Amino acid sequence: MYIPKYYKITDFEEIKEFIQQNSFGTIVTTKKGKPIATHLPLGFSEKDGDYYVTGHMAYGNPQWRTFEVNENVLVMFQGPHAYISSSWYEHENVPTWNYQAVHAYGSASILDEEELRQELSEMLLKYEKHRENPVMWEKLSPSILERELKGIVGFKIKIHEVQAAYKMSQNRNEKDYINIVQKLQEEEDTNSQEMAKVMQKKL
């Protein structure tokens, strides 16, 4: 990913938090030279000093079969993004687009059944624990679990490299920056409003 110096993020703790908060990612591999992608909710964990992206996809999805022939798998995570009008600057310039993105590169392997059960249990815990009537793994009937397990394939991607870009008007002066945040807050688009919140934290 091309990242100008203004926008490069190297704080791994910040990157980890971003991935946890924006965990619906895109996995990219190639098949016979053609890129293929799948959009999935993903887990992120650390074990023995290594970091892993985990998840599962439908058995009928051919992408999982490419894992063993792709030395590098790309996983992309994206945060809010928004159009930035040049009318928001105090001087003449061109418009642009603000965004947050993280690319993780790694090697993928298939989970065994016990690892898959653990991955599914952890995902349910993440998305259900705060709900009024959480549906946890142990509450699901064995018949449903066995049927569902037959229809999916679990995987883990051992991360070797991470690249992060937060393009959030860091190259603008303070007056322009504050005005951009205010203008984004006034937009009806939810992505613009979310970008304003992220930028506000940097003030």
Backbone torsions as a table, in degrees:
resi	resn	phi	psi	omega
1	MET	NA	131.1	177.6
2	TYR	-75.7	124.7	-177.4
3	ILE	-133.2	105.3	172.4
4	PRO	-59.8	153.1	-172.7
5	LYS	-59.1	-30.0	-179.8
6	TYR	-60.9	-30.7	-167.3
7	TYR	-108.8	-0.5	-176.2
8	LYS	-76.3	130.4	178.5
9	ILE	-110.3	126.8	-178.5
10	THR	-118.8	-8.9	179.1
11	ASP	-72.0	106.1	-174.0
12	PHE	-66.3	-31.1	177.4
13	GLU	-63.6	-40.6	177.6
14	GLU	-65.9	-40.0	179.3
15	ILE	-65.5	-42.2	178.9
16	LYS	-60.8	-43.3	178.7
17	GLU	-62.6	-40.4	178.8
18	PHE	-61.0	-45.5	-179.8
19	ILE	-62.2	-41.8	179.6
20	GLN	-63.0	-37.1	-177.3
21	GLN	-82.9	-19.1	-178.3
22	ASN	-127.8	57.1	-167.0
23	SER	-83.8	-1.1	173.4
24	PHE	-84.4	102.6	-171.0
25	GLY	-113.3	-179.2	178.3
26	THR	-125.1	124.6	179.0
27	ILE	-101.4	128.5	-177.4
28	VAL	-121.7	127.6	172.1
29	THR	-134.2	-177.4	175.9
30	THR	-125.3	148.3	175.8
31	LYS	-132.2	113.1	-176.6
32	LYS	53.8	40.9	176.3
33	GLY	84.7	-5.8	-179.2
34	LYS	-101.6	126.5	178.1
35	PRO	-67.2	138.4	173.5
36	ILE	-131.6	150.7	-174.8
37	ALA	-140.8	151.2	174.6
38	THR	-135.1	138.2	-179.5
39	HIS	-102.7	123.3	-170.8
40	LEU	-147.7	151.8	165.8
41	PRO	-73.7	136.0	-172.5
42	LEU	-130.3	150.8	174.7
43	GLY	-98.2	162.0	179.1
44	PHE	-143.0	123.7	-174.8
45	SER	-147.3	166.2	179.1
46	GLU	-121.4	138.1	177.3
47	LYS	-147.5	121.8	177.9
48	ASP	53.9	38.3	176.5
49	GLY	85.1	-3.7	177.4
50	ASP	-107.5	153.9	-179.1
51	TYR	-114.0	141.8	-175.4
52	TYR	-132.0	140.8	165.9
53	VAL	-99.9	131.0	-178.8
54	THR	-125.1	158.1	177.8
55	GLY	178.0	-169.7	177.8
56	HIS	-150.1	155.2	177.2
57	MET	-140.2	166.9	-179.5
58	ALA	-60.9	141.5	177.8
59	TYR	-57.9	-33.5	-179.2
60	GLY	-74.7	-9.8	177.7
61	ASN	-76.0	118.1	-175.5
62	PRO	-71.0	-9.3	-174.1
63	GLN	-64.9	-35.8	-176.0
64	TRP	-62.2	-24.8	178.8
65	ARG	-73.3	-14.2	178.8
66	THR	-85.5	-11.0	-175.7
67	PHE	-59.2	-39.6	-175.6
68	GLU	-74.8	-16.1	-179.5
69	VAL	-107.7	-1.5	176.3
70	ASN	-107.1	112.6	179.0
71	GLU	-65.0	-32.4	179.5
72	ASN	-124.6	128.8	174.3
73	VAL	-110.5	136.0	178.3
74	LEU	-102.7	129.5	174.6
75	VAL	-119.1	125.7	-177.6
76	MET	-112.9	133.6	175.8
77	PHE	-121.1	138.4	-177.7
78	GLN	-130.4	139.3	175.8
79	GLY	-102.1	-157.6	179.1
80	PRO	-66.4	154.1	177.3
81	HIS	-144.4	154.3	-174.8
82	ALA	-159.7	146.2	174.3
83	TYR	-72.4	135.5	178.7
84	ILE	-115.9	111.1	-178.6
85	SER	-75.7	137.9	178.3
86	SER	-70.9	-10.8	175.5
87	SER	-71.0	-9.8	-179.8
88	TRP	-88.5	-3.2	178.2
89	TYR	-93.2	157.5	177.7
90	GLU	-86.1	-0.8	178.4
91	HIS	-138.0	163.5	-178.3
92	GLU	-67.4	134.3	178.2
93	ASN	-163.7	-174.7	179.6
94	VAL	-106.5	156.5	177.7
95	PRO	-71.6	167.2	179.4
96	THR	-152.1	-169.9	-179.3
97	TRP	-135.2	127.8	175.9
98	ASN	-94.6	148.0	-178.8
99	TYR	-163.9	166.9	169.8
100	GLN	-127.3	133.0	179.9
101	ALA	-149.6	143.8	175.8
102	VAL	-129.5	132.1	174.0
103	HIS	-112.9	128.9	176.8
104	ALA	-119.9	131.8	179.9
105	TYR	-113.5	138.1	179.7
106	GLY	-168.3	-177.4	179.2
107	SER	-106.9	135.2	-174.1
108	ALA	-104.2	149.6	173.7
109	SER	-145.6	160.6	-177.1
110	ILE	-88.2	137.6	178.0
111	LEU	-77.5	145.0	170.6
112	ASP	-78.9	176.4	-172.8
113	GLU	-62.0	-41.1	-179.5
114	GLU	-66.3	-41.1	177.9
115	GLU	-64.7	-38.2	178.4
116	LEU	-64.5	-43.7	177.5
117	ARG	-59.2	-41.0	179.7
118	GLN	-65.9	-41.9	179.4
119	GLU	-62.6	-43.6	179.3
120	LEU	-66.1	-40.1	178.9
121	SER	-62.1	-43.5	-179.7
122	GLU	-67.9	-35.9	178.9
123	MET	-68.0	-41.7	176.8
124	LEU	-62.2	-41.3	179.3
125	LEU	-60.4	-43.8	-178.4
126	LYS	-62.0	-43.4	-172.5
127	TYR	-96.7	-9.1	-177.2
128	GLU	-112.3	-23.9	-168.6
129	LYS	-60.0	-28.3	-177.1
130	HIS	-90.0	-1.1	-175.9
131	ARG	-86.3	159.2	-176.1
132	GLU	-62.7	-42.5	178.1
133	ASN	-126.0	75.0	-175.1
134	PRO	-62.9	137.6	176.5
135	VAL	-101.9	95.5	-179.1
136	MET	-90.3	165.1	-177.9
137	TRP	-53.1	-45.5	-175.4
138	GLU	-69.9	-13.0	179.3
139	LYS	-87.3	-16.3	-178.7
140	LEU	-80.1	143.2	-177.3
141	SER	-70.6	146.3	180.0
142	PRO	-55.9	-35.8	-178.0
143	SER	-65.4	-41.7	178.3
144	ILE	-66.4	-43.6	-179.1
145	LEU	-61.2	-44.9	-178.7
146	GLU	-64.4	-39.7	179.0
147	ARG	-64.9	-44.0	-178.7
148	GLU	-68.3	-39.1	-179.5
149	LEU	-61.5	-31.2	-179.9
150	LYS	-71.5	-19.3	-175.6
151	GLY	-100.3	5.0	-177.9
152	ILE	-134.3	163.3	176.5
153	VAL	-128.7	125.9	178.0
154	GLY	-91.6	153.4	-178.8
155	PHE	-148.3	160.3	171.3
156	LYS	-135.7	144.5	-179.5
157	ILE	-121.5	112.7	178.5
158	LYS	-77.5	118.8	-173.1
159	ILE	-79.6	128.7	177.7
160	HIS	-108.8	-26.3	-177.4
161	GLU	-151.7	141.4	177.4
162	VAL	-130.3	135.5	175.4
163	GLN	-124.8	135.2	-177.6
164	ALA	-135.4	133.5	178.0
165	ALA	-129.2	124.1	173.3
166	TYR	-117.3	97.8	178.6
167	LYS	-92.0	98.4	-171.4
168	MET	-136.6	44.8	175.3
169	SER	61.6	29.9	179.0
170	GLN	-64.9	-21.3	-178.0
171	ASN	-88.0	5.4	178.6
172	ARG	-96.8	155.6	177.3
173	ASN	-72.0	167.7	-173.1
174	GLU	-59.9	-40.2	-178.9
175	LYS	-63.8	-45.2	178.4
176	ASP	-64.0	-42.7	-177.9
177	TYR	-58.9	-49.3	-179.6
178	ILE	-61.9	-40.1	179.8
179	ASN	-66.8	-37.4	177.6
180	ILE	-62.0	-44.2	178.5
181	VAL	-59.7	-45.7	-179.5
182	GLN	-62.9	-42.9	179.9
183	LYS	-66.3	-38.8	177.6
184	LEU	-64.3	-37.4	178.2
185	GLN	-62.6	-28.4	-178.5
186	GLU	-83.0	-14.6	-179.8
187	GLU	-69.5	148.9	177.8
188	GLU	-81.1	-21.1	-178.8
189	ASP	-68.1	128.7	-177.5
190	THR	-65.8	-33.7	177.7
191	ASN	-63.4	-40.1	178.6
192	SER	-63.2	-42.0	179.9
193	GLN	-66.4	-37.9	177.0
194	GLU	-67.3	-39.3	176.9
195	MET	-62.5	-39.2	177.7
196	ALA	-60.3	-40.3	179.5
197	LYS	-63.6	-43.0	180.0
198	VAL	-64.3	-45.4	-179.3
199	MET	-67.0	-35.4	179.1
200	GLN	-59.2	-35.7	-179.4
201	LYS	-66.0	-21.8	-178.1
202	LYS	-85.9	-8.6	-179.4
203	LEU	-72.6	NA	NA
